[in-house]
């Protein structure tokens, strides 16, 4: 009997399977991955560094959709805005990974390299070193919160009795379509306006 053309198990297939489970359930276990792949649980551990290793593979897979080239745009604030939009789109495609990934330290080399790029971009723009990580983390809070909002039902407020909340009812009725996109752009604009003032202070 000839050998199969591709290995029964590899890191790529483990990542794809784990991501499918997380997209469905919001969590995963190594035995679940093994069952779907039709292998023993111990076989999975031969290819990855435990559950934490799989989490980092998931992080790399989702983050691979972020266009790091956006950080090369000029000026710096256009670069950060474009990076934020690409970052949001990548995680909006897999919103159930967000709680999993945000509660685990970032170790994946490719992801760390993208952070390195973002830090360099801000330093080159003139930000003081102590301000750099708060600027990045604040942007991530906006991005990931919006990515979760994109996965939420369009009708998030159900009013059984509009007379009990008349102003809310009117506000909901007047709200334009594309709630998530508009809210994201509003938050991003406010964020960038504030960060520009921070840069001005740093350059005094």
N, C-alpha and C positions, 0 to 999 in steps of 0.2 A: 504494500500500500504506500503510495507516494505521500510526501509531507504536504500539509496544507500550505497554500500560497501565502497566507498571512497567519501570524501567531494567534492562537485562541485568545490570548490575553495580553494586553499591553496598556501602557498608561493612557493612551488616547482613548481606547475603548472604555477603560475604567472611568475616565473623566466624563465622557459622553453619557454613560449610564448613570453616574452619580448626578449629573446635571438634570437628566430626565426625571429622576426620582425627586430631586429638590423642586423642580418646576411643578410637579404634581402635588407634593406633600409638604414642602417647606423644610424638610429634614431628610437625612439619609442615615443608613447604617451600613457597615461593611458587609454583614450577612445579606442584606437586601441586594447590594450590588452583585455579590457572588451568585445569588440565586438567579438574578436576571441574566447573568452571563453564562449560567450553567456550569459554574466551577465551584470548587471548595473555597471557603472563606480564607483558609491559609494561603491559597494561591494568589489571592488579591494582595495579601501582605508581602508577597515576594516582589511585587512591582512598585509598591508605594511605601512611604514612611508613615504607616498607620493612618488613623482617621485624620489627623492634622495635615498629613501630606496630601490627602485627597481634598481637603478644604483649600489648600494652596493651589492645587491643580484647578479647582473650580474658579478660584480668584483669577488665575492666569487666563483661563478660557474666557470668562466674562470680560475681563479688562482688555483682552486682545482686540475687542471691537472698538475700543476707544482710540480715536485718531490722535496719536501723539504729535503728529506734524502740525496740528493746530497751535501748539505752543511756540511755533516759529513765527507766527503772524506778528505784524506790527500795527499799532503799538501794543504794549504789554496787555492793556485791558481788553483789546480785541482778541488777543491770544487766549486770555483766561476765559472770556465769554464763549469762544468757539470750543475750547476744551471742555467747558462745563456742559455745553449742549451735546457734544459727542459722548461724554461720560454718562449723561442722563439717558441718552438713547441706548447705550450698551446695557445699563442696568434695568431700564424699563423692559427690555426683552426678557429678563429673568428676575423679576422683582422679588421672588421668594428666596433668592440667594442673599438678599440684603441683610436680614437679621443674622443669618449664619456667618457672613463674612465680616460684619461690623462688630461682632463679639469675639473675633479671633485675631491675634496679632498678624500683621502683614510680614510675610517672610519670602514670598515668591520673588526671585531675582528680577524677572521682567517687569513686575509691578513696581518694585523698588526703583528700578531704572526710570520709570515714568515719573515717580515722585522726585527723583533726582533732577530730572529735566525741569519740572515745575518749580522746584526750589531755585535752580539756577536762573530761570527766567525772571523770577521775582527779585533775586539779588542783583541781577544785571540791570533791572529797571530802577534800582536804587532803594529798595526796601531794607530797613534795618533787620539784622539777623533775628532778633527776638520776635519780630512781627511776622516772619515768613510762615511758620507753621500755623498760627492762628488764622492767617488769611486763607491758607489751603483748607484747613479743617472746616472753617465757616462755609467755604464754597461747597465742600462735600456734604455738609448738612443740608444745604439747599438742594443740591443735586439728588441726593438719595431720598430725601423726603418727597421730592417731586416725582421721582421714579416710582415710589410706592403709590403716590396719588394717581398716577397714570393707570395703575392696575385696579384702582377702586371703582366701584359702581358709579355710573354717571350721576345717578340720583342718590346722593349721600344723605339727604335730609328728607325724611318721609313725614309729612304733616297730616296727621289724621284729622285734626281740627284746626284749620287755618285761623279761625277767630282767636285761638289761644296765643298764637304767635303771628300777628298780622304784619309786623314790620319784616320779620324773617320771610314770610310768604311773598311780600312784595319784592324784597331783595332777590329772592330766588327766581321770581318771575322775570325780573329785569336783567338777570345775569346772562351774558352772551354765551354762545356755544364755545367749546374748547376751554373749559374751566381750568384744566391742569396746565395747559400751555400758557394761558394768560397769567395765571398765578406765578408760574415759574419765571416768566420774563419780568414780572413786577418785582419779585424777590431778587432776581439777578441784577436788575437795574439799581435797586436800592443798595444792594451789597457793593456793587462797583462804585457807586457814588461815595459811599463811606470809605471804601478802601483807597480811593483817590485822595481823600483828605488825609488819610493815614500816611500815604506816601509823601504828600506835601510836608507833613510834620517831620517825617524822617529826614527830609532833604534840607531842613532849616539849619 
